[in-house]
Amino acid sequence: MNPRRLRLELKPSPLLAAALVVAHGAAAACLLVAVPGSAGALAATALAALGIIAARSRALLKGRGAVRALELDGPGLTVCLANGKRFAGEVAARRYVSRLVVIVSLKENARRRRRTLLVTPDMVGGDAFRRLRVWALWGRLPAVAAKQLSA
């Protein structure tokens, strides 16, 4: 395996799914308080349903367009979807990296569509998440010395 190339298989994240549902539920409760009556109840229900749909497709990776794998090759990124399609994306300069999440915005070259990827540590595992964080910050994967590989 090329140390400058990395394939990350994404796993569902129940923690991220719960956070999405809770956030949408809180927003729905606020909307219900702010807009009284049946209009507020209908909008709050729609917002809560949107949270469930977002959690299912983005965090639990159940949708046909859900991202299932990322292939990092230098500064480049290839995204593999659940429906078998792949596309190379142009990574935006603005990224958010922390110990809890990596958020990368990219533009699909072929369709001129924008997409934001959010990856949590439980989606890829500890060492792979560390390497993803380095890639997101510096645009390249960390190098490993030959002596370290043989040890």
C-alpha positions as CSV (number, residue, x, y, z in Angstrom):
1,M,0.0,0.0,0.0
2,N,1.3,3.4,-0.9
3,P,1.8,5.4,2.3
4,R,0.8,8.6,0.4
5,R,-2.6,7.1,-0.6
6,L,-5.4,6.1,1.8
7,R,-8.8,4.6,1.4
8,L,-11.2,5.2,4.3
9,E,-14.3,2.9,4.5
10,L,-16.9,4.9,6.4
11,K,-19.1,3.1,9.1
12,P,-22.4,4.4,10.4
13,S,-22.2,6.7,13.4
14,P,-25.1,6.3,15.9
15,L,-23.6,9.1,18.0
16,L,-23.8,11.6,15.0
17,A,-27.3,10.3,14.2
18,A,-28.5,11.0,17.7
19,A,-26.9,14.4,17.7
20,L,-28.7,15.3,14.5
21,V,-32.1,14.1,15.8
22,V,-31.6,15.9,19.1
23,A,-30.6,19.2,17.3
24,H,-33.6,19.0,14.9
25,G,-35.9,18.1,17.8
26,A,-34.7,21.1,19.8
27,A,-35.2,23.4,16.8
28,A,-38.7,21.9,16.3
29,A,-39.5,22.6,19.9
30,C,-38.3,26.2,19.6
31,L,-40.4,26.6,16.4
32,L,-43.4,25.2,18.2
33,V,-43.1,27.8,21.0
34,A,-42.4,30.7,18.5
35,V,-45.2,29.9,16.1
36,P,-48.4,28.8,18.0
37,G,-51.2,26.9,16.4
38,S,-51.5,24.3,13.7
39,A,-49.0,26.1,11.4
40,G,-46.3,25.9,14.1
41,A,-47.1,22.2,14.8
42,L,-46.9,21.3,11.1
43,A,-43.6,23.2,10.6
44,A,-42.2,21.6,13.8
45,T,-43.2,18.1,12.7
46,A,-41.6,18.7,9.3
47,L,-38.4,19.9,10.9
48,A,-38.3,16.9,13.2
49,A,-38.9,14.6,10.2
50,L,-36.1,16.3,8.4
51,G,-33.8,15.5,11.3
52,I,-34.6,11.8,11.1
53,I,-34.1,11.8,7.3
54,A,-30.7,13.6,7.7
55,A,-29.6,11.2,10.4
56,R,-30.6,8.2,8.3
57,S,-28.8,9.4,5.1
58,R,-25.8,11.3,6.5
59,A,-24.9,9.6,9.8
60,L,-26.3,6.0,9.3
61,L,-25.2,6.0,5.7
62,K,-28.5,4.4,4.5
63,G,-29.3,6.6,1.5
64,R,-28.3,5.7,-2.1
65,G,-26.2,8.8,-2.3
66,A,-24.5,8.3,1.1
67,V,-20.7,8.5,1.1
68,R,-19.3,5.0,1.9
69,A,-15.6,5.6,1.2
70,L,-13.0,8.3,0.8
71,E,-9.9,7.9,-1.2
72,L,-7.1,10.3,-0.4
73,D,-4.3,10.7,-2.9
74,G,-2.1,13.7,-2.1
75,P,-4.3,16.8,-2.2
76,G,-6.9,14.9,-4.2
77,L,-10.1,13.3,-2.9
78,T,-12.3,10.6,-4.6
79,V,-15.7,9.9,-3.0
80,C,-17.4,6.5,-3.3
81,L,-21.1,6.5,-2.9
82,A,-23.5,3.7,-1.7
83,N,-25.0,3.3,-5.2
84,G,-21.5,2.4,-6.6
85,K,-20.8,5.8,-8.3
86,R,-17.5,7.5,-7.7
87,F,-16.4,11.1,-8.3
88,A,-13.3,13.1,-7.8
89,G,-13.9,16.3,-5.9
90,E,-12.1,19.6,-5.8
91,V,-11.5,20.3,-2.1
92,A,-12.3,23.9,-0.9
93,A,-9.7,25.9,0.9
94,R,-11.9,26.2,4.0
95,R,-12.0,23.1,6.2
96,Y,-12.9,22.5,9.8
97,V,-10.7,20.1,11.8
98,S,-11.0,19.2,15.4
99,R,-10.5,16.1,17.5
100,L,-14.2,15.3,17.2
101,V,-15.0,16.0,13.6
102,V,-13.5,16.8,10.2
103,I,-15.6,18.9,7.8
104,V,-14.5,19.2,4.2
105,S,-16.4,21.1,1.5
106,L,-15.8,19.9,-2.0
107,K,-17.1,20.5,-5.5
108,E,-17.9,17.6,-7.8
109,N,-15.9,18.3,-10.9
110,A,-18.3,16.6,-13.4
111,R,-21.6,18.0,-12.1
112,R,-20.5,21.3,-10.6
113,R,-22.3,20.5,-7.4
114,R,-21.1,21.3,-3.9
115,R,-21.1,18.8,-1.1
116,T,-20.0,19.0,2.5
117,L,-18.5,15.9,4.1
118,L,-18.6,15.4,7.8
119,V,-16.6,12.6,9.3
120,T,-16.4,11.6,13.0
121,P,-13.9,9.4,14.7
122,D,-16.3,6.5,15.1
123,M,-16.9,6.5,11.3
124,V,-13.3,5.5,10.5
125,G,-11.4,4.5,13.6
126,G,-8.6,6.1,15.6
127,D,-5.5,6.0,13.4
128,A,-7.3,6.5,10.2
129,F,-9.1,9.5,11.7
130,R,-5.8,11.0,12.8
131,R,-4.4,10.6,9.2
132,L,-7.6,12.2,7.8
133,R,-7.2,15.2,10.2
134,V,-3.6,15.7,9.0
135,W,-4.7,15.4,5.4
136,A,-7.5,17.9,5.9
137,L,-5.1,20.4,7.6
138,W,-2.1,20.1,5.3
139,G,-3.5,18.6,2.0
140,R,-1.2,15.5,2.2
141,L,-0.9,12.4,4.2
142,P,1.7,12.0,6.9
143,A,4.9,10.3,5.8
144,V,6.2,7.3,7.7
145,A,9.9,6.6,7.8
146,A,11.2,3.2,6.6
147,K,12.7,2.4,10.0
148,Q,9.3,2.9,11.6
149,L,7.6,0.5,9.2
150,S,10.1,-2.3,9.9
151,A,9.8,-2.0,13.7
